[in-house]
Amino acid sequence: MTARALPSPSQARLLALALAAAAGLGAGCGTPRPTAAGGALTGGWVDLTDPRHWRSDGGDAFPSGWALEDDALTRTADGVGGDLVSRETYGDFELALEWRVAPCGNSGIFYRGAEGGEAIYNTAPEMQVLDNTCHSDAEVPSHTAGAAYDLYVPTADATRPAGEWNEVRILARGAHVEHWLNGVTIVEFEQGSAEWNARVAASKFVDEPGFGTYMDGLIGLQDHGDLIAFRRIRIRRLD
């Protein structure tokens, strides 16, 4: 019998991620597929990709620096940008979307952000969006793609290369929150728990008294100055 070569560490990692994703999808727990064969949304899902669902953070209009291009909400090279926030608030929810960032780019997905005068990043937890290969934030584990930014480190690097689409699922039910990336659960925490409060106290949000205290709030898409696109943005309420 011919001997077979053992896989390299990188090949083994990719195989493990693929198996984990397949197992999650088989159990109905991976990145959701909320559409029927004809493309219609099912199971209470609502499509948020249309710009009419969004406005600028601190304003009421959809900013000129964002556009719907090829069925994706895209931060373009022209116009006035800024973070986008949803026109509705969400408490317990399941959010699914795909993101694609430019090489060495940075962005984020906010949730449960306060309405009012505060910028969304002052109150909302963030699932980090990042090109881990060359952005300087990747030097800080809690700033890598999929992290609960500056709070919880992803258990794996499940990212696809810059320029490719990455599938996200954020589940928030009561205090329990999960971050999924490309079919892999990479972050879990209990919002407002003693552990959460200790991590916030040790983070850059220590001087933001309202940070992470809201259990119902806005969804946000971050403009960090890099080209970023979000597509297939779907949400369903769980409350």
Backbone hydrogen bonds in HBPLUS format (Angstrom, degrees):
<---DONOR---> <-ACCEPTOR-->    atom                        ^
c    i                          cat <-CA-CA->   ^        H-A-AA   ^      H-
h    n   atom  resd res      DA  || num        DHA   H-A  angle D-A-AA Bond
n    s   type  num  typ     dist DA aas  dist angle  dist       angle   num
A0012-ALA N   A0008-SER O   2.86 MM   4  6.10 159.6  1.90 158.3 164.4     1
A0013-ARG N   A0009-PRO O   2.94 MM   4  6.15 153.0  2.01 146.0 152.9     2
A0014-LEU N   A0010-SER O   3.06 MM   4  6.30 164.1  2.09 147.8 151.4     3
A0015-LEU N   A0011-GLN O   2.93 MM   4  6.15 155.7  1.99 148.4 155.5     4
A0016-ALA N   A0012-ALA O   2.92 MM   4  6.13 156.7  1.97 146.3 152.5     5
A0017-LEU N   A0013-ARG O   2.97 MM   4  6.26 159.9  2.01 153.5 158.5     6
A0018-ALA N   A0014-LEU O   2.94 MM   4  6.13 156.0  2.00 144.8 151.8     7
A0019-LEU N   A0015-LEU O   2.92 MM   4  6.15 159.2  1.96 151.3 156.5     8
A0020-ALA N   A0016-ALA O   2.92 MM   4  6.12 156.7  1.98 146.5 153.3     9
A0021-ALA N   A0017-LEU O   2.88 MM   4  6.07 159.3  1.93 148.3 154.0    10
A0022-ALA N   A0018-ALA O   2.91 MM   4  6.11 159.8  1.95 147.1 152.9    11
A0023-ALA N   A0019-LEU O   2.90 MM   4  6.07 156.0  1.95 146.7 153.2    12
A0024-GLY N   A0020-ALA O   2.95 MM   4  6.17 160.1  1.99 148.7 153.9    13
A0025-LEU N   A0021-ALA O   2.91 MM   4  6.12 162.4  1.94 153.1 157.8    14
A0026-GLY N   A0022-ALA O   2.94 MM   4  6.02 152.9  2.01 143.3 151.0    15
A0027-ALA N   A0023-ALA O   3.14 MM   4  6.33 138.9  2.31 139.7 149.6    16
A0027-ALA N   A0024-GLY O   3.21 MM   3  5.22 128.9  2.49  93.8 106.7    17
A0029-CYS N   A0024-GLY O   2.72 MM   5  4.87 152.2  1.79 162.1 153.3    18
A0028-GLY N   A0025-LEU O   3.10 MM   3  5.01 157.8  2.15 100.3 106.9    19
A0042-THR N   A0034-PRO O   2.95 MM   8  5.71 156.7  2.00 169.1 166.4    20
A0036-ALA N   A0040-ALA O   2.90 MM   4  5.50 164.9  1.93 157.9 161.1    21
A0039-GLY N   A0036-ALA O   2.94 MM   3  5.33 165.3  1.96 118.1 122.3    22
A0045-TRP N   A0042-THR O   3.31 MM   3  5.86 164.2  2.33 116.5 121.2    23
A0046-VAL N   A0235-ILE O   2.76 MM 189  5.34 148.9  1.85 145.5 155.5    24
A0235-ILE N   A0046-VAL O   2.93 MM 189  5.34 153.0  2.00 144.1 152.8    25
A0048-LEU N   A0233-ILE O   2.65 MM 185  5.20 163.4  1.68 149.1 154.0    26
A0053-HIS N   A0050-ASP O   3.03 MM   3  6.01 174.4  2.03 132.8 134.6    27
A0054-TRP N   A0051-PRO O   2.97 MM   3  5.37 167.8  1.98 121.4 123.9    28
A0087-ARG N   A0053-HIS O   2.98 MM  34  5.63 143.7  2.11 148.6 146.1    29
A0055-ARG N   A0085-VAL O   3.00 MM  30  5.60 148.9  2.10 153.3 163.2    30
A0085-VAL N   A0055-ARG O   2.88 MM  30  5.60 160.7  1.92 160.6 166.2    31
A0056-SER N   A0061-ALA O   2.89 MM   5  6.06 147.1  2.00 150.5 151.2    32
A0059-GLY N   A0056-SER O   3.04 MM   3  5.09 165.2  2.06 123.0 122.4    33
A0057-ASP N   A0083-ASP O   2.95 MM  26  5.57 148.5  2.05 156.5 152.4    34
A0066-TRP N   A0063-PRO O   3.24 MM   3  5.88 166.0  2.27 118.4 120.5    35
A0065-GLY N   A0080-VAL O   2.64 MM  15  4.47 140.9  1.78 140.3 126.7    36
A0076-THR N   A0065-GLY O   2.89 MM  11  5.59 148.9  1.99 149.6 159.2    37
A0067-ALA N   A0074-THR O   2.93 MM   7  5.36 148.8  2.02 143.6 153.8    38
A0074-THR N   A0067-ALA O   2.79 MM   7  5.36 168.2  1.81 159.0 163.2    39
A0069-GLU N   A0072-ALA O   2.88 MM   3  5.25 157.6  1.93 156.8 151.1    40
A0072-ALA N   A0069-GLU O   2.94 MM   3  5.25 137.8  2.12 107.0 119.1    41
A0073-LEU N   A0230-PHE O   2.71 MM 157  5.11 141.3  1.85 170.5 160.2    42
A0230-PHE N   A0073-LEU O   2.79 MM 157  5.11 153.8  1.85 142.5 151.4    43
A0075-ARG N   A0228-ILE O   2.90 MM 153  5.51 167.3  1.91 166.5 170.9    44
A0084-LEU N   A0221-LEU O   2.91 MM 137  5.08 163.1  1.93 154.5 156.5    45
A0221-LEU N   A0084-LEU O   2.90 MM 137  5.08 152.3  1.98 134.0 142.2    46
A0086-SER N   A0219-ILE O   2.86 MM 133  5.30 150.4  1.95 153.8 158.0    47
A0090-TYR N   A0217-GLY O   2.69 MM 127  5.31 158.6  1.74 143.1 144.7    48
A0217-GLY N   A0090-TYR O   2.98 MM 127  5.31 164.1  2.01 127.1 127.6    49
A0238-LEU N   A0092-ASP O   2.81 MM 146  4.96 174.5  1.81 125.2 124.4    50
A0093-PHE N   A0172-ALA O   2.80 MM  79  5.36 140.2  1.96 142.9 155.8    51
A0172-ALA N   A0093-PHE O   2.91 MM  79  5.36 174.6  1.92 167.2 166.7    52
A0094-GLU N   A0236-ARG O   2.97 MM 142  5.44 146.4  2.08 151.5 161.6    53
A0236-ARG N   A0094-GLU O   3.02 MM 142  5.44 146.7  2.13 143.4 153.8    54
A0095-LEU N   A0170-ILE O   2.84 MM  75  5.09 167.7  1.85 152.9 156.7    55
A0170-ILE N   A0095-LEU O   2.83 MM  75  5.09 157.6  1.88 146.1 153.5    56
A0096-ALA N   A0234-ARG O   2.83 MM 138  5.23 170.2  1.84 158.1 160.0    57
A0234-ARG N   A0096-ALA O   2.78 MM 138  5.23 170.8  1.79 165.5 168.0    58
A0097-LEU N   A0168-VAL O   3.16 MM  71  5.30 154.8  2.22 132.4 137.7    59
A0168-VAL N   A0097-LEU O   2.75 MM  71  5.30 172.8  1.76 169.0 166.7    60
A0098-GLU N   A0231-ARG O   2.97 MM 133  5.32 150.5  2.05 156.8 158.1    61
A0231-ARG N   A0098-GLU O   2.93 MM 133  5.32 158.1  1.98 146.5 153.7    62
A0099-TRP N   A0166-ASN O   2.88 MM  67  5.27 150.4  1.97 144.6 151.9    63
A0166-ASN N   A0099-TRP O   2.83 MM  67  5.27 158.9  1.87 148.5 155.6    64
A0100-ARG N   A0229-ALA O   2.96 MM 129  5.31 149.1  2.06 150.4 154.4    65
A0229-ALA N   A0100-ARG O   2.99 MM 129  5.31 146.1  2.11 145.4 155.4    66
A0163-GLY N   A0101-VAL O   3.18 MM  62  5.95 132.1  2.42 153.5 163.6    67
A0102-ALA N   A0227-LEU O   3.06 MM 125  5.48 151.1  2.14 166.6 159.3    68
A0105-GLY N   A0102-ALA O   2.87 MM   3  5.08 136.8  2.06 148.4 141.2    69
A0131-ASP N   A0105-GLY O   3.04 MM  26  5.54 147.0  2.15 159.7 153.2    70
A0107-SER N   A0129-VAL O   2.86 MM  22  4.78 156.7  1.91 142.4 138.0    71
A0129-VAL N   A0107-SER O   3.05 MM  22  4.78 157.2  2.10 127.0 120.0    72
A0222-GLN N   A0108-GLY O   2.99 MM 114  5.02 169.6  2.00 148.8 147.6    73
A0109-ILE N   A0127-MET O   2.97 MM  18  5.11 151.6  2.06 138.8 148.0    74
A0127-MET N   A0109-ILE O   2.83 MM  18  5.11 165.6  1.85 148.9 150.7    75
A0110-PHE N   A0220-GLY O   2.80 MM 110  4.52 157.5  1.85 128.2 135.1    76
A0220-GLY N   A0110-PHE O   3.01 MM 110  4.52 160.2  2.05 116.3 115.7    77
A0111-TYR N   A0125-PRO O   3.22 MM  14  5.98 142.8  2.37 156.9 161.5    78
A0113-GLY N   A0218-LEU O   3.07 MM 105  4.65 170.2  2.08 127.3 130.4    79
A0218-LEU N   A0113-GLY O   2.74 MM 105  4.65 157.9  1.79 131.0 133.0    80
A0122-ASN N   A0119-ALA O   2.93 MM   3  5.60 160.3  1.97 121.7 128.3    81
A0123-THR N   A0120-ILE O   3.17 MM   3  5.70 158.0  2.22 114.2 120.1    82
A0124-ALA N   A0120-ILE O   2.93 MM   4  5.78 157.6  1.98 166.2 173.4    83
A0212-GLY N   A0123-THR O   2.83 MM  89  5.63 170.0  1.84 134.8 136.9    84
A0149-TYR N   A0126-GLU O   2.88 MM  23  5.47 152.1  1.96 154.3 159.2    85
A0128-GLN N   A0147-ALA O   2.96 MM  19  5.36 160.9  2.00 150.3 156.2    86
A0146-GLY N   A0128-GLN O   2.82 MM  18  5.01 174.2  1.82 134.7 136.5    87
A0135-HIS N   A0131-ASP O   3.26 MM   4  5.96 154.6  2.33 166.7 170.1    88
A0138-ALA N   A0135-HIS O   3.04 MM   3  5.82 157.3  2.09 121.3 127.3    89
A0139-GLU N   A0136-SER O   3.09 MM   3  5.78 167.5  2.10 119.8 123.5    90
A0140-VAL N   A0137-ASP O   2.98 MM   3  5.71 167.4  2.00 122.1 126.2    91
A0143-HIS N   A0140-VAL O   2.79 MM   3  5.31 159.3  1.83 128.8 131.7    92
A0144-THR N   A0141-PRO O   3.36 MM   3  5.54 169.3  2.38 111.4 112.0    93
A0150-ASP N   A0142-SER O   2.88 MM   8  4.83 159.3  1.92 136.0 138.9    94
A0147-ALA N   A0144-THR O   3.04 MM   3  5.73 164.7  2.07 142.0 145.4    95
A0148-ALA N   A0152-TYR O   3.18 MM   4  4.97 148.6  2.28 134.8 142.9    96
A0151-LEU N   A0148-ALA O   2.77 MM   3  5.45 149.9  1.86 152.1 154.6    97
A0152-TYR N   A0148-ALA O   2.99 MM   4  4.97 157.9  2.04 136.1 143.3    98
A0155-THR N   A0186-ILE O   2.88 MM  31  4.89 145.3  2.00 124.4 135.6    99
A0164-GLU N   A0161-PRO O   2.97 MM   3  5.73 152.1  2.05 145.1 147.9   100
A0182-ASN N   A0167-GLU O   2.71 MM  15  4.77 168.7  1.72 147.6 151.4   101
A0169-ARG N   A0180-TRP O   3.15 MM  11  4.88 152.7  2.22 129.6 128.9   102
A0180-TRP N   A0169-ARG O   2.79 MM  11  4.88 150.7  1.87 159.4 162.5   103
A0171-LEU N   A0178-GLU O   3.04 MM   7  5.08 159.0  2.09 139.9 146.7   104
A0178-GLU N   A0171-LEU O   2.84 MM   7  5.08 151.3  1.92 145.5 153.4   105
A0173-ARG N   A0176-HIS O   2.91 MM   3  5.37 165.0  1.93 161.9 165.6   106
A0176-HIS N   A0173-ARG O   3.12 MM   3  5.37 137.2  2.31 136.7 129.6   107
A0191-GLN N   A0175-ALA O   2.63 MM  16  4.70 153.3  1.70 147.7 140.3   108
A0177-VAL N   A0189-PHE O   2.95 MM  12  5.52 160.8  1.99 165.1 166.8   109
A0189-PHE N   A0177-VAL O   3.06 MM  12  5.52 153.2  2.14 151.0 156.9   110
A0179-HIS N   A0187-VAL O   2.90 MM   8  5.01 160.5  1.94 143.1 144.5   111
A0186-ILE N   A0179-HIS O   2.95 MM   7  5.90 162.5  1.99 157.6 163.4   112
A0181-LEU N   A0184-VAL O   2.90 MM   3  5.32 158.4  1.95 146.9 150.0   113
A0184-VAL N   A0181-LEU O   3.11 MM   3  5.32 159.8  2.15 109.5 115.8   114
A0193-SER N   A0190-GLU O   3.14 MM   3  5.59 161.6  2.17 134.4 133.5   115
A0197-ASN N   A0193-SER O   2.87 MM   4  6.15 168.4  1.88 157.1 159.6   116
A0198-ALA N   A0194-ALA O   2.99 MM   4  6.17 152.8  2.07 144.2 151.4   117
A0199-ARG N   A0195-GLU O   3.00 MM   4  6.27 154.8  2.06 150.4 157.2   118
A0200-VAL N   A0196-TRP O   2.90 MM   4  6.20 159.1  1.94 157.2 163.3   119
A0201-ALA N   A0197-ASN O   2.98 MM   4  6.13 157.5  2.04 144.0 150.1   120
A0202-ALA N   A0198-ALA O   3.18 MM   4  6.40 129.0  2.45 134.7 146.9   121
A0202-ALA N   A0199-ARG O   3.14 MM   3  5.11 135.8  2.35  94.8 107.0   122
A0203-SER N   A0200-VAL O   3.05 MM   3  5.02 164.4  2.07 109.3 112.5   123
A0206-VAL N   A0203-SER O   3.36 MM   3  5.78 159.6  2.41 116.6 116.4   124
A0208-GLU N   A0205-PHE O   2.91 MM   3  5.18 162.3  1.94 120.7 121.5   125
A0211-PHE N   A0208-GLU O   3.00 MM   3  5.47 165.7  2.02 121.7 126.3   126
A0213-THR N   A0210-GLY O   3.27 MM   3  5.57 161.8  2.31 132.0 127.6   127
